[in-house]
């Protein structure tokens, strides 16, 4: 149960989708779902609908709207294909903290204007590179973000990255949950430890969990790293977080 929604933004028009449960009769608590580096595609539509079916209105924006609308990766291909990867890396490279900030504002304005969403606090969940986006959104809009979650997040706390989201966690007021893959080369143990320490020092209510025998991308059904057991655990943890915060 979804519909297309165009969101005015400082850098253009964001093509997005809104998902609700079947036969929804009124506005529902809002969840922003951000795709992994592969962008909009069927497995993320499925993910958004499953979350919506638990009683939420889910906004899934195209994070690459500045460059292209709709699905970026051709059917049957993935980020790992050599003729696809450079395009996605280029698009992702343009999503600077400043660009993200402008998009956060547009997403929240879109939620406030669309009838599917109840007013008030919002949750945000990101995957892969957008785990960092969710954390940054919670830091920049503490009055609105009740919960931020990241699964198989990438590069949250690189020691030499002045733009890493670890540097802004002191502003977070909502709950934070991280589901990390224990075999994730994009978020090694030292980064996880630094992030946990920063969140604890800032007094953020957070949970970090290591998913055993899981690799980066474990929730993406179209990835060779997909892990059905870890994916089900991710839904269980995420829906519990949403229930407790929204």
N, C-alpha and C positions, 0 to 999 in steps of 0.2 A: 504494500500500500504506500506508494510514493508519488510525489509530483515534483516537477521541475520548478526551480525558483531562481530568479535572477536578482542578485544583490548589488546595489550600487556601491562602489568602493572608490577610494582615492585614485587607484591605479587602473580603473576600468570597471567592467561588470563581471562579477563572479557568478559563474554558472554553478548551481548547487542543486541538491535534492533534499526533500523533506520526507521522512518516513514516519508513519503512524501505525498503530495497531488497526486491524480490520474492525470496522464498525465503531471507530473512536467517536465519542459523542461530544467532546469538549476539549478545551486546551489542556495540554499535558506538560509535565516538567521537561525542560529542555536539556538535550545532550548534543554537544558538538563532537562529531566523529571525524577524525582526520586520517586519511589514507597513508599508507607507506609510500616509499619513493616511486612505486609503480603507478600511483594516481588512481583515478576512478576506473573501476572495472567490476565485473560480475561478483567476484568473491567479496568485495567490499559492500556492494549493494545487499548481498545476503547477510553480511555481518550487521549492517545498519538496521535491516528489517528485524533480525532476531532481537536486537536490543530494544527496538521500538515495541515489539510484541510483548515485552515485559511491562509496558505501561508508560512509554516515553515518546516524546516527539524528538526525532533525531535529525539534525542538520548535518549533511555531508557536503562540504564545499569542494570545488575543484581548486586544489592548491596551486595549480599551474595555469590559472586563467589568463595570466599576463601573456602567455605564449600560445596557448591552444585551448579550445573548448572540448568538453567531453572526454572520452577515453583517449589516452595517449598511446598506450601499448597495443599494437595490432593483435587481434585474436590469435591465439596459439603461440604467441611469443611472450617474452618476459624480460625483466631487467637484465638478466644474465646474457641475453643475446647481444653479440658485438655490434649489431646495427641498431640496437635500441638503447643500450646503456649510455653512450655519449650524449644522446638527446636528454635523457632523464637527469644525468649528472649536471648538464648545462642548465636545465630548468631549475633544478634544486639549488644550484649555486646562486641563483638570483634571489632566493628567499632569505635575505639578510634579516637580522633582528628588526631593523627599521621597517622593512616590507611586511614582516609578520605583524608588527604592531598595528600597521594600518589595516591589515586584514582582520585582526581581532576586533577592532572597532566596527568594521562592516558586518562581521558575523553577528555580533551582539545586537546591532541595530536591526539586522534582518530578523532575528529572533523576536525582538520587541514589536516588529511590525506585522509578523505573520500570525494568522489566527490559530494555528495549531499549537502554539507555544504558550504555556502559562507564564505569567510574569514572575519576576524574582530571580532566585539564584539558579545557576547553570552548572552543568558538569561538562568536562572536556576530556576526551581520550585520544591518544595518538599512538601510532605504530611506527617502528623504525625511526626515521629522521624526525617524525612529528611527535615522538615522545617528548622531545625537547620543546616543541612548540606548545604542547599542553602545559608544561611546567612554566614556560615564560608567560603564557596567557594568564595563568593563575597568579603570577607575580605582578603582572601589570594591571589586573582587574580584581584585586582581592575582595572588593565589595560585591562582586557578581559571581565569582567562581567558587562554588561549594566543594568541588572535588576535581582533581586532575589525576589521570591515570596514564601510564605509559607501558607498552608491552614490546619486548625485544627492541628497546630504545637504543639509539646509537649516539656515541660521542657526547654524553651528558656532562663529562667532567674532565676533558683533556687539560692537562697541566699547562700547556702552552697556548691555550685558546682563550683570549680575553672576552670572546663573545659566547662562551659556553654558558648554558643556563644555570650552572652551579653558582654563578656570580650574582644571581638575582633572587635566590630562594628566600632570602630574609624578608621579602615582602609578601610571602604567601600566607593567607589566612585560612584557606580551605584544607581539606584532607588531601593527601597524596598517596597513591599506590603505584608501585613498580613491580611488574612481573618480568624478571630477567631470565634470559636463556643461559644455562650454565656452560654452553659451548659457543658463546657469542664473541667472535673476534672484534666486533665493533663496539663492545662495551666490556673490556677486561676487568678483572677483579679489582685492580687498583682504582679504576674510575668509580666502580660501585661503592667502594669503601670511602672515597673522597666525597661522593654525593651523600651517602648516609651520614657522614660526619657533619657536613654542612647543614643538612636538614635538621639534625638533632641539635646542633649549636644554635640554630635559628628558632628552635621551639616549635617546628612544624609537626603536626600530627601526621605521621607517615608510616607506611608499611613497605618493606622491601622483601620480595620473595624470589628465590632462585628455583627455576623450573628445571628439574633434573632431566638429563638426556635430551635437552631441547637445544636447537640451533637458532641462529638469527632467522626471523621470518616464520616462526613456528605456528602463527595463527593464520597465515595466508594459504588458502586451499590450493592456489595455483602455483605454489613454490615447492621445489623439491625438498625443502626443509620442513614442510608442513608436518606437524605432529598432532594427531587427533586427540590424544590424551591431554597434552598440554593446552590445546585449544579449548577443550571443554573446561579445564580448570580456569583458564582466562575468563570465560564467560561467567563461571560461578563467582569468581572474585570481583569481577567488574559489576555484576548485577547486585551483589551484596553491598558494594561501595555506593552504588546509585540509590539503593533502597535506604541506606543509613544516612545519606546526605541530602537527598532530594525529597 
